[in-house]
Amino acid sequence: MHNPSLKKKPITLFAAIILCCLFTSMADSKSILKDVRINQSDGETRLVLDLTEKVKYKLFTLNRPDRIVIDLYETDLAKGLKTKIKKSGLINEIRIARNNSRRIRMVIETSEILFYRLSAIPKNSNPNHRLVIDLKKAFEGSKKLAASSVNRKKFIVAIDPGHGGKDPGAQGSQVIEKDLVLKISKKLKKLIDEEKTMSAFLIRDNDSFPCPGNKKNCRQQESLSERISRAKKGGADLLISIHADAFSDSSVRGATLYALSDARKIRRGSDYKVMYRPKTKNNVRLQSKSSRKSLSRLTEDDLDAQDQSIEIGKHILREMMKEVRVRKKTPREAEFAVLKSTSVASVLIETSYLSNKNDEKFLINPRNQDKIVEAIVRGLKSYSASIRKELAKK
């Protein structure tokens, strides 16, 4: 009598052999990260990942601290490969770890916000597949704009005392923001005008709410646009917006400097992108759909102005730290409307928190106001000197 089980056994055995070979093949096709190499040249840093096979990968950036993160899928680490690499060039540290069973995660902590470019290079004559990450400082493009500013007879600064008129701004127990920042702004103008290489003008010099044309009243967005317009009409190289902050948590204190940065691909004859993540303040987005659309139309000069904004901000903040408690030691990126003055470099300074009693007491003291404006002017002079030094090398 026919026994069907006799025929099934060879088939089952054959299938098992095929499956075993298939799984072995799949395991063998998994890529191995063999080496991580770092090279430096002319202030730029190149990171090279050597892999045995082509891999699927994902790259994104994070801040606080500034990081580039690369996920490598279906990849193993070579035996003996270092999983922690110390500072080299523009890289502070590299950490490598298995994120899950399918993915290795590499975290590249950088010295600051940088331009980055990733290239995937196939094997060809080289025994390895390579992922190449090129890093360079994000402010090289601002040299042309900066040079045109510092080589003129005067570096012109537009000073915008925040709020004004119907808009009081933050309210402390002893002072309101619009009055305080007007006092500080007038002191800043006076000190800048005493410098031979700089001059300043105020966007508002009284308790008024800047509006376009002869309007006596306007919406906040119109007022913000008018402030930018006045800065441009005055031929400003830099717009400084002076504010005093407030927060529901009264323990929060310290000065903050903001500058605008952009996440798009940078068109400077290269495919570099800039590390950036859109920021929010108090969980509210700082830009509208229309402003996002306008960002996509920025020219190269506009991008240079944004680069210059962050670089100027660094110099100002470095000096402010000597006189004032600060919340963060580097400029923070934000999309405040007054910062989107595109072709004019712009920074916004929150001098401290009126919601904090100690900060308010500090700010209403005239001598401390002098310290703040003196620090800002020292920062501007330091920035100008750094550009002149850079130009002297060429």
C-alpha positions in Angstrom: 0.0 0.0 0.0 1.2 3.5 -0.9 2.6 5.4 2.1 2.5 9.2 1.5 4.8 9.9 4.4 7.7 8.3 2.5 7.6 11.1 -0.2 7.1 13.9 2.3 10.3 13.3 4.2 12.7 14.1 1.2 10.7 17.2 0.4 10.7 18.4 4.0 14.5 17.8 4.2 15.1 19.6 0.9 13.0 22.6 2.1 15.0 22.7 5.3 18.3 22.8 3.4 17.0 25.6 1.1 15.8 27.6 4.1 19.1 27.1 5.9 21.0 28.3 2.9 18.7 31.3 2.5 19.1 32.4 6.1 22.8 31.9 5.9 22.9 34.0 2.7 20.8 36.8 4.4 23.1 36.8 7.4 26.2 37.0 5.1 24.7 39.9 3.3 24.5 42.0 6.4 27.0 44.9 6.2 29.8 45.3 8.8 31.1 48.7 9.9 34.8 48.0 9.6 36.4 51.4 10.4 35.6 55.1 11.3 38.3 57.5 10.0 38.6 61.2 10.6 40.6 63.6 8.4 41.2 67.4 8.8 42.1 69.9 6.1 41.8 73.8 6.0 39.5 74.0 8.9 37.2 71.3 7.6 36.6 67.8 9.0 35.8 64.6 7.0 34.4 61.5 8.6 34.6 58.3 6.6 32.6 55.1 7.5 34.1 51.9 5.9 31.4 49.2 5.3 31.6 45.8 3.7 28.3 46.2 1.9 25.9 48.9 0.7 23.6 49.9 3.6 20.3 51.7 4.1 20.8 54.7 6.4 19.0 57.6 7.8 20.6 61.0 8.9 19.0 63.7 11.1 20.3 66.5 13.3 19.6 67.4 16.9 20.5 70.3 19.2 21.4 71.0 22.8 24.1 69.8 22.2 24.5 70.1 18.5 24.6 66.6 17.0 24.4 64.7 13.7 22.8 61.2 14.1 23.2 58.4 11.5 21.2 55.2 11.7 22.7 52.2 9.8 20.3 49.4 9.1 21.2 45.7 8.9 24.7 46.5 10.0 27.1 44.9 12.6 30.2 46.4 14.2 33.5 44.9 13.4 35.3 43.2 16.3 37.5 45.7 18.2 36.0 48.8 16.6 36.0 51.7 19.0 32.5 52.7 20.0 33.6 56.1 21.5 35.9 58.5 19.6 37.2 61.6 21.3 37.5 65.2 20.0 39.0 65.7 16.5 38.6 68.9 14.5 35.0 70.1 14.4 33.8 66.9 16.1 33.6 66.9 19.9 32.8 63.2 20.3 31.4 60.2 18.4 29.4 57.5 20.1 28.4 54.2 18.4 25.9 51.7 19.8 23.3 49.1 18.7 20.0 50.9 18.9 18.0 47.7 18.3 18.4 44.3 16.6 18.2 45.9 13.1 20.0 49.2 13.6 23.3 50.7 14.7 23.2 54.4 15.8 26.1 56.8 15.5 25.9 60.1 17.3 28.3 62.8 16.2 28.5 65.6 18.7 29.9 68.7 17.0 31.6 71.8 18.3 28.8 74.1 17.0 26.2 74.4 14.3 27.9 73.3 11.1 27.4 72.8 7.4 27.4 69.1 6.6 27.3 67.0 3.4 26.8 63.2 3.2 28.0 61.2 0.2 27.6 57.4 -0.4 30.5 56.0 -2.4 30.1 52.4 -3.8 32.9 49.8 -3.8 34.2 50.0 -7.4 38.0 49.7 -7.2 37.9 50.3 -3.4 37.3 47.2 -1.3 34.8 49.0 0.9 31.5 50.9 0.6 31.9 54.3 2.2 29.7 56.9 3.7 31.5 60.2 3.8 30.4 63.1 6.0 32.0 66.4 5.3 31.8 69.2 8.0 32.7 72.8 7.8 31.9 76.0 9.8 28.6 77.6 8.9 29.9 81.1 8.7 32.3 81.1 5.7 29.6 82.5 3.4 29.2 85.6 5.5 32.7 86.9 4.8 31.7 88.9 1.7 28.8 90.6 3.4 30.8 91.2 6.6 33.7 92.6 4.6 31.5 95.1 2.8 30.2 96.2 6.2 33.5 96.7 8.1 35.3 98.2 5.2 32.9 101.1 5.0 33.5 104.3 7.0 30.8 103.3 9.5 29.2 100.1 10.6 25.6 101.0 11.0 23.4 99.5 13.7 19.6 99.8 13.9 18.4 99.5 17.5 14.8 98.3 18.0 13.4 98.8 21.5 10.7 96.0 21.6 7.0 96.7 21.9 6.0 100.3 22.5 2.7 102.4 22.6 -0.3 100.1 22.9 2.0 97.1 23.4 3.5 97.1 26.9 5.4 93.8 26.5 6.3 91.9 29.7 5.3 93.4 33.0 7.4 93.2 36.2 6.5 94.4 39.7 8.3 97.7 39.2 8.7 98.3 35.5 7.1 97.4 32.1 9.2 96.1 29.3 8.5 98.8 26.7 9.8 101.6 29.0 12.8 99.6 30.2 14.1 98.6 26.8 13.7 102.1 25.5 16.0 103.3 28.2 18.6 100.6 27.5 18.3 101.2 23.7 19.0 105.0 24.1 22.1 104.2 26.1 23.2 101.7 23.5 22.8 104.2 20.7 24.8 106.9 22.6 27.7 104.5 23.3 27.8 103.2 19.7 27.8 106.8 18.4 30.9 107.4 20.4 32.8 104.8 18.4 34.7 106.2 15.3 33.8 103.1 13.2 30.2 102.7 14.2 26.9 104.7 14.2 23.4 103.8 15.4 19.8 104.9 15.0 16.6 103.9 16.9 13.6 102.3 15.3 11.5 104.1 17.9 12.8 106.9 20.1 9.6 107.4 22.2 6.6 105.4 23.6 5.2 104.6 20.1 4.1 101.5 18.3 5.8 101.6 14.9 3.3 101.4 12.0 3.8 101.7 8.2 3.1 105.0 6.5 1.1 107.5 8.5 -1.0 104.9 10.2 -1.7 105.6 13.9 -2.6 102.1 14.6 -1.8 98.7 13.0 -1.6 95.0 13.8 1.5 93.5 15.5 2.7 91.8 12.3 2.6 95.1 10.4 4.6 96.7 13.2 7.2 94.0 13.1 7.5 94.4 9.3 7.8 98.2 9.7 10.7 97.8 12.1 12.5 95.7 9.6 11.7 98.2 6.8 13.1 101.1 8.8 16.3 99.2 9.5 16.8 98.6 5.8 15.9 102.2 4.8 18.5 103.4 7.3 21.2 101.3 5.6 21.7 99.2 8.7 24.3 96.5 8.6 22.9 95.0 11.8 19.5 95.1 13.6 19.6 94.6 17.3 16.2 94.1 19.0 16.2 94.8 22.7 13.7 93.0 25.0 13.1 91.8 28.5 11.5 88.4 29.0 8.9 86.9 31.3 7.8 83.4 32.2 5.2 81.7 34.3 8.0 80.1 36.4 9.5 83.0 38.3 12.6 81.0 39.1 13.7 81.2 35.4 16.3 84.0 34.9 19.2 85.2 32.8 19.8 86.9 29.5 19.3 85.1 26.1 20.5 86.0 22.6 18.5 84.8 19.6 19.5 84.6 15.9 17.7 83.2 12.9 19.0 80.0 11.2 17.6 78.2 8.2 17.2 74.4 7.5 17.2 74.5 3.7 20.0 73.3 1.4 22.6 76.0 1.1 23.1 77.2 -2.5 26.8 78.2 -2.5 27.9 76.0 -5.3 27.7 73.0 -3.1 25.2 70.5 -1.7 25.9 71.3 2.0 23.1 71.6 4.5 23.1 73.5 7.7 22.4 71.7 11.0 19.1 73.1 12.3 15.8 72.2 13.9 12.9 74.7 14.0 12.5 76.1 17.5 9.4 76.9 19.5 8.9 79.2 22.5 6.4 78.3 25.2 5.2 75.5 22.9 4.0 78.0 20.3 5.5 78.0 16.8 7.3 81.2 16.0 6.5 81.4 12.4 3.3 81.4 10.2 2.7 79.5 6.9 3.4 82.7 5.0 6.7 83.3 6.8 7.8 79.7 6.1 7.0 80.3 2.4 9.2 83.5 2.5 12.1 81.6 3.9 12.1 79.3 0.9 12.9 82.3 -1.3 15.9 83.5 0.5 18.8 84.5 -1.7 22.5 83.8 -1.1 23.0 87.3 0.4 20.0 86.6 2.7 21.7 83.4 3.9 25.0 85.2 4.4 23.2 87.7 6.6 21.8 84.9 8.7 25.3 83.4 9.1 26.6 86.8 10.1 23.8 87.1 12.6 24.9 84.0 14.5 28.6 85.0 14.3 27.9 88.5 15.7 25.7 87.0 18.3 28.6 84.9 19.6 30.8 87.9 20.0 28.1 89.9 21.9 27.2 87.0 24.1 30.8 86.3 25.0 31.1 89.8 26.3 27.7 89.8 28.0 28.6 86.7 30.0 31.2 88.9 31.8 28.5 91.2 33.1 25.2 89.4 33.1 23.8 86.0 34.1 23.0 84.2 30.8 20.7 81.2 30.2 22.7 79.7 27.3 26.3 80.5 26.4 25.7 80.3 22.6 23.1 82.1 20.5 19.8 80.3 20.3 18.1 80.0 16.9 14.5 81.2 16.7 12.1 82.4 14.1 11.0 85.7 15.6 9.6 87.9 12.9 12.0 90.7 13.7 14.9 88.4 13.0 13.7 87.6 9.5 15.1 90.8 8.1 16.9 88.6 5.6 19.6 90.9 4.0 20.2 92.7 7.3 22.0 90.7 10.0 19.7 90.6 13.1 19.9 89.5 16.7 17.3 89.7 19.5 18.5 90.2 23.0 16.3 89.2 26.0 18.2 91.2 28.6 16.8 89.1 31.5 13.4 88.1 33.1 11.1 90.7 34.6 9.2 87.8 36.1 12.2 87.1 38.3 12.6 89.5 41.2 16.4 89.3 41.2 16.6 89.9 37.4 14.1 92.8 37.6 16.1 94.4 40.4 19.3 94.0 38.3 17.7 95.5 35.2 16.2 98.6 36.7 19.6 99.6 38.1 21.1 102.2 35.7 24.7 101.0 36.3 23.7 97.4 35.3 22.0 98.9 32.2 25.3 100.5 31.4 27.1 97.2 31.8 24.8 95.5 29.3 25.2 98.1 26.6 29.0 98.3 27.2 29.1 94.5 26.7 27.1 94.7 23.5 29.5 97.4 22.1 32.5 95.4 23.1 31.0 92.4 21.2 30.5 94.5 18.1 34.1 95.7 18.2 35.3 92.2 18.8 33.3 90.9 15.8 34.6 93.7 13.5 38.2 93.0 14.6 37.8 89.3 13.8 36.6 90.1 10.3 39.4 92.5 9.7 41.9 89.9 10.9 40.3 87.3 8.6 40.5 89.7 5.6 44.2 90.5 6.4 45.1 86.9 5.7 43.9 87.1 2.1 
